[in-house]
Amino acid sequence: MPNIKSMIKDVKKSRERRERNVAEKSKIKTFVKKANTTIASGDAAAAQKAVSEAASVVDKAAEKGIIHKNAAARRKSRLMRAADKAK
């Protein structure tokens, strides 16, 4: 643990940011997994809605800098491609 007051604050902020990022990444995984299971079930309307929700969560994470914009695009592309293939 650092002795300098500003470094103590910095460590605290880093931990808070890390917790927030981990939670957001977990949220992304949850929504993507939900979308994939919905796609696999065969219900086209529900799959489209689930893909849309997952894409929204991924976009928001990329906007906040939690994941890279190219990683977000790749995840969305894979989801949409799987949804189109299931149709």
C-alpha positions, 0 to 999 in steps of 0.5 A: 500500500502506498504512503503518498496520499494521492497514490492512495486515492489513485489505487482506490480509483483503480480498484473502483474502475476495475470492479465496474469494468469487470461487471460490465464485461460480465454483462456483455457475456450474459447478453451475448450468451442469451442471444446465442441460446435464443438464436439456437432455439429457432424463434426468429422474432425473439432472436432478433430482439435478443441480438439487438439488446446484446448489440446495444450492451456491446456498443455502450461498453465500447463507447465507455472504453471497456472493450475496444471498438473493433472487439465490439464490432467483431462480437456484433458481427458474429451475433448477426451472422449467426442470427442470419444463418439461423433464419 
